[in-house]
Amino acid sequence: MALSESRSGVPEDWFVDPVRLGVPGVRKEAGDGDLLSWQSDSLCAQTDPEAFFPEKGGSTRDAKKICSSCEVRTQCLQYALANDERFGIWGGLSERERRKLRKRAS
């Protein structure tokens, strides 16, 4: 038996932090300084990314359907607006919809 194993046969270093692995549904504490910690709970991270970046003229319906039930949709949209994301579906809105939202807020 290796020195790092306990009497039960389980290595002492068996635990891997799920946050570090990026396991969906496991979020870092809000005060840890990671402004992107919400991404670990995003539904888009668990689905096909191509749906969120359709080709010009392509359908956004599937991506928006996923976004509609995502618990971090608001954080996602806030991130996209704050970082001027110009491509893809973020927070349930397309590039054009985010542009309109920015104009109305001005």
C-alpha positions in Angstrom: 0.0 0.0 0.0 1.3 3.5 -0.9 2.1 5.9 1.9 -0.6 8.3 0.7 -3.4 5.7 1.1 -5.3 5.3 4.3 -6.3 1.9 5.9 -9.5 1.8 3.8 -7.4 1.7 0.6 -8.6 5.2 -0.5 -5.8 7.6 -1.4 -5.7 10.7 0.8 -5.6 12.9 -2.3 -8.7 11.4 -3.9 -10.8 14.6 -3.6 -10.7 16.9 -6.6 -12.4 20.3 -6.1 -15.5 20.3 -8.4 -15.2 24.1 -8.9 -11.7 23.6 -10.2 -13.0 20.9 -12.6 -15.8 23.2 -13.8 -18.6 20.8 -12.8 -21.9 22.4 -13.7 -24.1 23.4 -10.8 -21.1 24.0 -8.5 -20.3 27.6 -8.0 -17.5 29.5 -6.3 -18.4 31.7 -3.4 -19.6 35.1 -4.6 -16.9 36.9 -2.6 -14.0 35.0 -4.2 -13.3 37.7 -6.8 -14.1 35.6 -9.8 -16.6 37.6 -11.8 -17.3 34.6 -14.1 -18.2 32.1 -11.4 -21.8 32.2 -12.7 -20.7 30.3 -15.8 -20.4 27.0 -13.9 -24.2 27.1 -13.5 -25.0 28.1 -17.1 -27.0 25.7 -19.2 -25.2 26.7 -22.4 -22.0 25.2 -20.9 -23.7 21.8 -20.9 -25.0 22.0 -24.5 -23.7 22.4 -28.0 -22.0 25.8 -28.3 -22.8 26.1 -32.0 -26.4 26.8 -31.1 -25.3 30.0 -29.3 -23.2 31.2 -32.3 -25.4 30.7 -35.3 -24.2 31.7 -38.7 -25.6 34.9 -40.1 -29.3 34.4 -40.8 -29.3 31.2 -38.8 -31.9 30.4 -36.2 -31.5 31.6 -32.6 -34.6 29.7 -31.4 -32.8 26.7 -29.8 -30.3 28.9 -27.9 -33.0 31.2 -26.7 -35.1 28.3 -25.5 -32.2 27.0 -23.4 -31.6 30.5 -22.1 -35.2 30.9 -21.0 -34.8 28.3 -18.3 -31.2 29.1 -17.3 -30.9 30.3 -13.7 -27.9 32.6 -14.5 -29.4 34.3 -17.5 -29.3 37.8 -15.9 -25.6 37.5 -15.0 -24.9 36.3 -18.5 -26.7 39.3 -20.1 -25.0 41.7 -17.7 -21.6 40.2 -18.6 -22.3 40.5 -22.3 -23.4 44.1 -22.0 -20.5 45.1 -19.8 -18.0 43.5 -22.1 -19.6 44.6 -25.4 -20.0 41.0 -26.6 -20.7 41.4 -30.3 -21.3 37.7 -31.3 -23.6 35.0 -30.1 -26.6 34.6 -27.8 -26.0 35.9 -24.3 -28.6 36.1 -21.6 -31.2 35.1 -24.2 -30.6 38.0 -26.5 -29.0 38.2 -29.9 -26.4 40.8 -30.9 -29.1 42.9 -32.5 -31.3 42.7 -29.5 -28.4 43.7 -27.2 -27.6 46.6 -29.4 -31.2 47.8 -29.2 -31.2 47.4 -25.4 -28.0 49.5 -25.2 -29.6 52.3 -27.3 -32.7 52.4 -25.2 -30.5 52.6 -22.1 -28.5 55.6 -23.4 
